[in-house]
Every structure is written in structure tokens, then in C-alpha cells.
Amino acid sequence: MKMKLCALLACLAVFSTGMAVPAAVDRQNDGQTITKTYELAPDENPELLIEEPFEQDGLCYEYAQMTGEPVETTESKTISQTVTVESQSTETEENLALLAGSIPYEADGYAGTLTLLPASVHTEAKGYATRSYTVSETRTYPDLAYNDPSLIPQTVQKDGLILTLSGVTWKGTGGTGANGSLIPTSYTATASYSGTGSTRYATGYLTTADYAGTVSKTETQKIIYEVEYRGTPIPEPEPQEKNTALPIWIPISTGAMLLGGGVTGAVLAVRKRRKI
């Protein structure tokens, strides 16, 4: 029964369509193991490689196991990447502390590590703003003949700014007038000046740095599968039993007919009897 089933399944395998063609077929030394090797794309289903039991050289082979090994290719390239961080200073040494010595890279299937290039570190202002401030100045003008504000400068300069007179105090020195009143012979003026200045300052800083390194990408081009079949001997068909029974003669009238020899023998015996 096993021989008939194996042969039938072998015929079905031969006439089936879509069966992958093995790249190699190897029969091991034990004579009862056949390994078929296939090359498939990563997205192809290896389960379709498994064949139904088949007959070969008196053995019926059935699926035992399958192994797969990917065939990979690796591509490498050198790339650079710029990183920007916020900082509070233009000092390179301070900003280097804000930067990592290396960074991971992963894009378009490539992966690797990029290393900082210290010479590429550069800092510039993130933005600017303006603030105002007040500048004050006090000046003294002695030996003035009169306490007349027109005798003192109305503006002065300080730190590149023009300050405007904002107030004056007077102090008189000198003799005595009629009726004992004090009449100063000179005056000293203390003048106050003020003005508004403005300054432009950075609101923050951006530090940029370049990183560079070699990254690689590994792809599976194909997968090599080995499908193993184990064979078992097909049992020989059992011999059919032969009829060894002795013929039986049954007398009919004055003759006899042989039973077990078939109808033909019986007819011949009857005809011979009639001729007598």
C-alpha cells in the first residue's frame, strides 16, 4: 500500500506547476537522505518548497527538515552631519562642553557613529535686542561773574553721548554790599546733565559643529534553503497464493468429470464419453 501511495504522490509532484527548481540536489553517503538546495528572495515563502513523498531508487522519500541561511551584502559610505545647540557664550571651550563627542546615525537603511570635528565648532548670535539706559554727569563751573545759566554749557559729551543740562545750583563767594548785605563777587555753578543711551545685545547664541564618519547598510539579497528528505525502503509486494488443491473426479454415468480443472476440461470429458 505504501509503494502505491508513494508512486501516486510522485506523479502528482511531477505534474504540479509552480514548483521551484533546486539549485543543487545532494544524496548523502547513507543513501537514504536527499538534500535539495534552493535560492529564494526574502519575501518568498519557503513552505512552498516542501514536496510530497516521492519514490527514487526503491526508496520512498518524505520531508524531514529545512534550514535557511541569508546571503547579505553590505554597503558603506562616509557622511557628515551638522548639529546645532543653544549656548550662552561665545567662548569655544564652554561650548565644546555642550557637544557630545560622537552621535549615532541612522537614515535610509544606513547606520553608524559620527565623530565630532572640533575645528568646525562655530558660535554666532541667535538674535539681537536693544535696551536703553540713562547717563548722568555733574560738572562744576567756578568764578562766574553772575549766577546766570546762560554762562554755563547747555550740553556736554560723555561716552559718545550728548547730555543735556538738567539742573544748576549756585554758590556765591565774595564781599559785603550796602547796609551790610552780602554781595558775592563771583559764583560757582554745579550743573547736572543727563541723557539716554541704548545698546544692542545678543539674546542668545547658537553653536554649530560638524560630525563625520563611515556608515553602512546591510541588506539580505537572497536566502539559501536546504530541504532534507529521508527515504525508507519500499516493501516488496506479497506473492499471490497458488491453488494446490488436487483435482476431484466425480463419476457421471459411466464416465467422470474433473472438478477444479475448469469448465473446459469438463466439457472435453463429456464429449469424449459420448464418442465412445
C-alpha positions, 0 to 999 in steps of 0.5 A: 500500500505504501509503494502505491501511495508513494508512486501516486504522490510522485506523479502528482509532484511531477505534474504540479506547476509552480514548483521551484527548481533546486539549485543543487540536489545532494544524496548523502553517503547513507543513501537514504537522505536527499538534500535539495538546495534552493535560492529564494528572495526574502519575501518568498515563502519557503513552505512552498518548497516542501514536496510530497513523498516521492519514490527514487531508487526503491526508496520512498522519500518524505520531508524531514527538515529545512534550514535557511541561511541569508546571503547579505551584502553590505554597503558603506559610505562616509557622511557628515552631519551638522548639529546645532545647540543653544549656548550662552557664550561665545567662548569655544571651550564652554561650548565644546562642553555642550557637544557630545563627542560622537552621535549615532546615525541612522537614515535610509537603511544606513547606520553608524557613529559620527565623530565630532570635528572640533575645528568646525565648532562655530558660535554666532548670535541667535538674535539681537535686542536693544535696551536703553539706559540713562547717563548722568554727569555733574560738572562744576563751573567756578568764578562766574561773574553772575549766577546766570545759566546762560554762562554755563554749557547747555550740553556736554559729551560723555561716552559718545553721548550728548547730555543735556543740562538738567539742573544748576545750583549756585554758590556765591563767594565774595564781599559785603554790599550796602547796609551790610548785605552780602554781595558775592563777587563771583559764583560757582555753578554745579550743573547736572546733565543727563541723557539716554543711551541704548545698546544692542545685545545678543539674546542668545547664541547658537553653536554649530559643529560638524560630525563625520564618519563611515556608515553602512547598510546591510541588506539580505539579497537572497536566502539559501534553503536546504530541504532534507528528505529521508527515504525508507525502503519500499516493501516488496509486494506479497506473492499471490497464493497458488491453488494446490488443491488436487483435482476431484473426479466425480463419476457421471454415468459411466464416465467422470468429470474433473472438478477444479480443472475448469469448465473446459476440461469438463466439457472435453470429458463429456464429449469424449464419453459420448464418442465412445 
